[in-house]
Structure formats: structure tokens, C-alpha cells
Amino acid sequence: NEQIIIRVRIYPELENNCLPENLKLAILSDSGETLKEVTSRSIDNFIQLPSFRCSYQESFKLQLSINNICCTESFFL
């Protein structure tokens, strides 16, 4: 029953010092429910979800969204 501690951060492109305002990063349950979410401000040079634990053979989803554009990616350990 080994678990891994996962930390997810989003950084701007190299040319930019800050993330765009209102960029949202979320972790979702398998059913698509938002478990935790963070939103960038105009002064943020990164955003980070609180660390979470995940077991081997377990999956989770991360979602990035801004201005009604959304990208969701599934991960499996």
C-alpha cells in the first residue's frame, strides 16, 4: 500500500514573468467533481495545488481552464 505524494505546479512560459489572471488549475475525481482548485492572480509567477497522496494503480484528473477554454488530462500511476 505504498503511496506517492504528488505536487502539481503551473509556471508561465519562459518569455513571461507571470501567469495570465484567472487561470484555474483543478484536481478532479473520476466522476469529474472538482476536489481542489486554485486560481492565478495577475502577479503570480506560478500556481500550485495542495499536495495530495495517490496509490499505485490509482488515477486522477487535472484540469486547466481560462476564459471558457478547458483542458483535462487523466493520469494513472
Order of alpha helices (4+ residues) and beta strands (2+ residues): beta-beta-beta-beta-beta-beta-beta-beta
